[in-house]
Amino acid sequence: MTTIAPNRAVTAVRQSPNYSAGRPAGAPNTITIHWWGSYGQSHDGVVNYLCRQGGNSSAHYVASSQGVTQLVSDRDRAWHAGALGNPRSIGIECRPEMSDADFAMVAKLIAAIRAEHGDLPLRGHKDWMATQCPGTWYAQLARLDQLARGQKASAASANTTALQAQTAPATKAAKLTATDRQLMLDVDGIPGGHTYARLNQVMGTGTKGSPSEAMWKKFQLFLNTVVSSKDIRNLTGAPSLDADGIAGAKTWKTFQYWSGNVKPAWMAQVGGPSKLTGATWNQWVDGVAGVKTWKMLQHCLNSSYANSGKLLSK
C-alpha cells in the first residue's frame, strides 16, 4: 500500500481496502469522472460504501460541495473503470445533483491533480466500458475542464436554455416541456438537482440545482395566492403561510391540498387517492414531503413556465 499523500484540494483521507498496489503499466495519464448514480445519497455514505471490507469497487476521490475525500493513493490502482481504465487513470466519484458548488469542488480537485501529475485529460467512465456513468456529468466534461483551468465556462448556445445546459446533455431525444421548452423532469419523487433547478427556474430564483430560501419563499407566496385564507387557516391555523423560506409541514399541507384539488388525476397517478374527500384526506394531506408529494410537484413543474413564480400558469 502506498501511503496517501493528499494534494491541496483534499479535505479528508480514508484508506479504502479495495485497490491494487502500484502502477505497473505506467504513471497516471487520465482522470476519469464518475457519478454515484442515485440522487439523495450523502458524501459520507458513498465514502463508507467504497471503503467497505470485501468490496469490489472504489475510487481515488469522492468529491462534492462538502469537500474531497481521498480513498486510494494516486500511485495505486482504484477499482473504478475496468481493465482499460484502472491501470493508468485516476477516478473521481461526483455527486449526481451536480450543483454549482459540486462543480467548483471537482474542478479544484482536477487542478490539484494536474499540478502534481501533469495536464491529464478528462474521460468519462463510459469511455472505458459499457455503462451510463457518469450520467449528466458526461456532457459537461468540456465545461469542467475549462473551470479546472481557471477559464470561464462557455455559455449555453442560443438554442439551449441555462437549465438544460446545467442539468442534462443536449440530445435530439431529450424530452422538453410543452409549456416553455425546458428539460422535462423525470417524475420519480426524488428531489435531486434537476428538480431543484427547475423549481428555482419556475419561481424566478435562478437555476441552481439546490434549494434556496428565496425559492421556498416564492413557493409559499404562490400558495398564498391560490389557496383561500379560510382553507389555509383550516390547514395550518393561520390565514396565510409565513413566507419564511422554510418548507415545513404547513407549506407541504397547503401544496398537497391545492394540488390534490386542482389535479386529482395526477394525485391518483402518483399513488394518492382518486379524489380528495374527508375519507381520503389523511392519505394525501399529511404535511410530509414524501415520494408521492415530490412526484406531484414534478408533474406541476413539467407544466409550468420559467420565471413565472407560479405553478401551472404564466
C-alpha positions in Angstrom: 0.0 0.0 0.0 1.3 3.4 -1.0 0.8 6.0 1.8 -1.7 8.6 0.7 -0.1 12.0 0.3 -3.1 14.2 -0.2 -3.0 17.1 -2.7 -4.0 20.7 -1.9 -7.7 20.0 -2.7 -8.2 17.1 -0.3 -10.1 17.8 2.9 -10.2 14.3 4.3 -8.4 11.0 3.9 -9.7 7.5 4.4 -7.9 4.5 3.1 -10.1 2.0 1.2 -9.1 -1.7 1.3 -10.4 -2.0 -2.3 -7.5 -1.3 -4.6 -4.4 -2.8 -6.4 -1.0 -1.7 -5.3 1.2 0.2 -7.7 1.0 1.4 -11.3 2.9 -1.3 -13.3 1.5 -0.1 -16.6 2.9 3.4 -16.0 2.1 6.7 -14.2 -1.4 8.2 -14.4 -2.3 9.5 -17.8 -6.0 10.4 -17.5 -8.7 11.5 -15.0 -11.9 9.5 -15.1 -15.2 11.2 -14.0 -17.9 9.1 -12.3 -21.2 9.9 -10.7 -22.5 7.9 -7.8 -25.8 7.3 -9.6 -28.6 7.7 -7.1 -29.8 11.2 -6.1 -30.1 11.9 -2.4 -27.1 9.9 -1.2 -24.6 11.6 1.1 -21.0 12.2 0.5 -20.0 10.2 3.6 -22.4 7.4 2.7 -20.6 7.0 -0.6 -17.2 7.1 1.1 -18.4 4.3 3.5 -19.6 2.2 0.6 -16.3 2.5 -1.3 -14.4 1.7 1.8 -16.4 -1.4 2.8 -14.5 -4.6 3.6 -14.6 -7.1 0.8 -15.9 -4.6 -1.8 -15.3 -4.8 -5.5 -15.3 -1.1 -6.3 -13.5 2.1 -5.2 -12.3 5.4 -6.5 -9.3 7.6 -5.7 -11.5 10.5 -4.6 -15.1 11.3 -3.6 -15.8 15.0 -4.4 -18.9 17.1 -3.7 -19.7 20.6 -2.3 -18.9 19.0 1.1 -15.3 18.5 0.2 -12.8 16.0 -1.2 -12.1 12.7 0.5 -9.2 10.6 -0.8 -9.6 6.9 -0.6 -6.7 5.5 -2.7 -3.3 6.9 -3.4 -2.8 8.2 -7.0 0.1 5.8 -7.2 -2.1 2.8 -6.7 -5.0 1.5 -8.8 -8.5 2.1 -7.6 -11.2 -0.3 -8.9 -13.3 2.2 -10.8 -13.0 1.8 -14.6 -12.4 -1.8 -15.5 -9.5 -3.4 -17.3 -8.9 -0.5 -19.6 -9.3 2.4 -17.2 -7.9 1.1 -13.9 -4.2 0.7 -14.9 -3.4 4.4 -15.5 -6.5 6.5 -14.7 -7.4 8.5 -11.5 -11.0 8.1 -10.6 -13.3 10.8 -9.1 -16.8 10.0 -7.8 -19.0 13.0 -8.2 -22.4 14.0 -6.8 -25.2 13.4 -9.3 -27.1 16.5 -8.2 -24.3 18.4 -10.0 -24.7 21.8 -8.2 -22.5 24.8 -8.9 -20.7 24.1 -5.6 -20.1 20.5 -6.7 -18.7 21.6 -10.0 -16.4 24.1 -8.2 -15.0 21.4 -5.9 -14.4 18.8 -8.6 -12.7 21.5 -10.8 -10.5 22.4 -7.8 -9.6 18.7 -7.4 -8.8 18.3 -11.1 -6.5 21.3 -11.0 -4.7 19.9 -8.0 -4.2 16.5 -9.6 -2.8 18.2 -12.8 -0.5 20.3 -10.7 1.0 17.0 -9.4 0.8 14.7 -12.4 0.7 17.0 -15.5 -2.0 18.0 -17.9 -4.1 14.8 -17.7 -7.2 14.8 -20.0 -10.7 14.1 -18.7 -12.6 10.9 -19.5 -16.0 9.6 -18.6 -16.4 6.2 -17.1 -18.4 5.2 -20.2 -15.3 5.8 -22.3 -13.7 2.7 -20.7 -16.7 0.3 -20.5 -20.4 -0.1 -21.2 -22.1 2.0 -18.5 -24.4 5.0 -18.2 -21.9 6.5 -15.7 -21.0 9.5 -15.4 -24.6 10.3 -16.4 -25.2 14.0 -16.8 -21.6 14.9 -16.0 -20.5 13.4 -19.3 -21.9 16.2 -21.4 -20.2 18.7 -19.0 -16.6 17.4 -19.3 -15.6 20.3 -21.6 -17.1 22.8 -19.1 -15.4 21.1 -16.2 -12.1 21.1 -18.0 -12.4 24.9 -18.5 -13.3 25.5 -14.9 -10.3 23.4 -13.8 -8.1 25.6 -15.9 -9.4 28.7 -14.4 -11.3 29.8 -17.5 -14.8 31.0 -17.7 -17.1 28.2 -18.7 -18.6 28.6 -22.2 -22.1 30.0 -22.3 -25.1 27.9 -23.5 -25.8 28.2 -27.1 -28.6 30.4 -28.3 -30.9 27.4 -28.7 -30.1 25.9 -25.3 -31.5 27.2 -22.0 -29.4 27.7 -18.9 -31.3 25.0 -17.2 -30.7 22.5 -20.0 -27.0 23.3 -20.1 -26.7 22.8 -16.4 -28.7 19.6 -15.9 -28.6 17.4 -19.0 -26.8 16.6 -22.2 -28.3 18.3 -25.2 -29.6 15.4 -27.4 -32.3 15.2 -30.0 -34.1 12.6 -27.9 -34.4 15.0 -24.9 -38.0 15.5 -23.8 -38.9 19.1 -23.4 -41.9 20.6 -21.6 -44.9 21.6 -23.8 -45.2 24.9 -21.9 -41.8 26.6 -22.2 -39.5 24.0 -23.9 -37.4 23.2 -20.9 -35.9 19.8 -20.0 -38.7 17.5 -18.8 -38.2 16.2 -15.3 -38.4 12.5 -14.5 -41.4 12.0 -12.3 -39.5 9.9 -9.8 -40.2 11.5 -6.5 -36.6 12.3 -5.9 -35.8 15.9 -5.2 -32.5 15.9 -6.9 -30.5 18.7 -8.7 -32.7 18.7 -11.8 -35.9 19.1 -9.8 -34.4 21.9 -7.7 -33.0 23.7 -10.7 -36.4 23.6 -12.4 -38.2 24.8 -9.2 -35.8 27.6 -8.9 -36.3 28.5 -12.5 -40.1 28.5 -12.3 -40.1 30.5 -9.1 -37.7 33.0 -10.8 -34.8 32.5 -8.4 -32.1 31.2 -10.8 -31.3 27.7 -12.0 -29.1 26.3 -9.2 -29.6 22.6 -8.6 -30.1 23.0 -4.9 -32.8 24.5 -2.7 -32.7 28.1 -1.6 -34.5 30.3 0.9 -35.6 32.6 -1.9 -37.1 29.7 -3.8 -39.2 28.5 -0.9 -40.4 32.0 -0.2 -41.7 32.4 -3.7 -43.3 29.0 -3.5 -45.0 30.0 -0.2 -46.2 33.3 -1.7 -47.6 31.4 -4.7 -49.6 29.1 -2.4 -51.0 32.1 -0.5 -52.4 33.4 -3.8 -54.1 30.1 -4.9 -55.5 28.8 -1.6 -58.1 30.9 0.3 -57.3 32.3 3.7 -60.1 30.2 5.1 -58.7 27.0 3.7 -55.1 27.9 4.8 -56.5 28.6 8.3 -58.1 25.2 8.4 -54.9 23.6 7.2 -52.4 25.5 9.4 -54.2 27.5 12.0 -53.3 30.8 10.4 -54.8 32.7 7.4 -51.7 32.6 5.3 -48.3 30.9 5.2 -45.4 32.7 6.6 -43.1 33.4 3.7 -40.1 32.4 5.7 -38.3 30.2 3.2 -38.6 27.1 5.3 -40.5 24.3 3.6 -42.2 22.8 6.7 -45.4 20.8 7.3 -47.7 23.8 6.8 -46.2 24.6 3.4 -46.5 21.0 2.3 -50.0 20.6 3.6 -51.1 23.6 1.6 -49.4 22.4 -1.5 -51.0 18.9 -1.1 -54.4 20.4 -0.6 -54.1 22.7 -3.6 -52.6 20.2 -6.0 -55.0 17.4 -5.0 -58.0 19.6 -5.8 -56.5 21.1 -9.0 -55.1 17.9 -10.4 -56.8 14.8 -8.9 -55.8 12.6 -11.9 -52.1 13.3 -11.1 -52.7 12.7 -7.4 -54.1 9.2 -8.3 -51.3 8.6 -10.8 -48.5 9.2 -8.2 -50.1 6.8 -5.6 -52.6 9.1 -3.8 -56.4 8.7 -3.7 -58.5 9.3 -6.8 -60.4 12.2 -5.2 -59.7 14.3 -2.1 -62.6 13.8 0.4 -62.9 13.5 4.1 -62.5 9.8 3.9 -59.3 10.1 1.8 -57.9 13.2 3.4 -55.2 11.5 5.5 -54.0 9.6 2.5 -52.8 12.8 0.9 -52.8 15.9 3.2 -50.2 14.9 5.8 -47.6 17.7 5.6 -44.9 15.2 4.7 -42.7 15.8 1.7 -42.6 12.2 0.6 -42.1 10.5 -2.7 -45.8 10.9 -3.8 -45.7 14.6 -2.9 -42.5 15.2 -4.8 -43.9 13.3 -7.8 -46.9 15.6 -7.8 -44.6 18.7 -7.7 -42.5 17.3 -10.5 -45.7 16.9 -12.6 -46.6 20.5 -11.8 -43.2 21.8 -12.8 -43.4 20.0 -16.1 -46.5 22.0 -16.9 -45.2 25.4 -15.6 -43.3 28.4 -17.1 -39.9 29.7 -16.3 -39.7 32.8 -14.2 -43.5 32.9 -13.7 -43.4 32.5 -9.9 -46.4 30.1 -10.3 -47.2 26.5 -11.0 -49.4 25.5 -14.0 -49.7 29.0 -15.3 -47.8 32.1 -16.6 
